[in-house]
Amino acid sequence: MTTRSDWDLPESAATPERAFQDRRMLLRTLGFGGVALAASPFLLRAAFSRGDEDDEKKSGETKEKALNGELHQKYGALFPAKRNEKYDFAPRPLTPESITSKYNNFYEFSMEKDVWRYVEGYPVDPWKVRVKGLVEKEFEFGLEELFRWFPLEERLYRFRCVEAWAMQVPWSGFPLRKLIEKCKPLGSAKHVRVVSVLDEERLPGQKKDKHWPWPYFEGYRLDEVTHELAFVALGIYGHTLPMQNGAPWRLVMPWKYGYKSPKSLVEIEFTEERPPTFWNAAYPREYGFYSNVNPKRPHPRWSQATERDIGSLERRDTLPYNGYGEEVAGLYTGKEY
């Protein structure tokens, strides 16, 4: 095993503590079985090109079924959405969909970056979302309402994972602020809690890792979710979301680390007190409530000063707030974590 400096840990090191301490998982994470991507650009490129013909065929079939399944059949005519030119990440290149569709964290399915292998056929329609807490009236809405209430637009956003890898993605959806207003929160509401799907029978990660506090949950201040950058994503790359990218809908908070953009949501709750969040509850020393991208605050096991673009393989400096500081820095004092 190659001994690294303490600042040169692999990007895939951001695994749960149990997995990190497991010897076989550790060997895979460091590259002896093949998921270490930070050690070398050549390893990163190989991770997307290696695999036998069956794997490539399955990947293509999975994507095809995701795009031609019930979700695409029902809502595909709404795509591609018109691009909002206000949001761009130039001069960075768009990350190829062939990479973003195969490189995902979605621990409900898998602890590794092979989520696409397990998502085929997962039902996302009908899909109900409950709104509760400090609102004028608690209610439920379905996927049809989510697509019908607001016109879709496409935004080009940077995406930064806490594992120190990054990508650039075209999301289709609408401003989260519009959905928050639709929920009609009371004046006493100061925070928002969202919850992802719980389905132990069909989600292998939830079934296997019962020690985690499932379902996944996240929290934000109300002024964060009503900021113009906060986004509801219903599509990606000009079509509906594949399951590995968070079907049927997810949030995108581009100035925060990726785990603050939760997938497959089923509940929105308005609260006065700050709600707990999944990773902060599980590992408070490693993950804060706010989790804004901050190159000056290292993770306990690696630096956040630089990042690797998983598409171009470029190693570059991490930007405060993922490059959105001009828009969002005024929300914070700079001391939040």
Helices and strands as residue ranges (DSSP letters): G 11-13, H 17-21, H 23-29, H 41-49, H 53-68, H 70-75, G 76-78, E 82-83, H 97-100, G 115-117, E 128-133, E 139-142, H 143-149, E 153-160, E 165-175, H 176-183, E 191-196, H 204-208, E 217-221, H 222-225, E 231-236, E 239-240, G 243-245, E 250-252, G 258-260, E 265-271, H 278-282, E 306-309, E 315-317, G 320-323, H 325-328, G 329-331
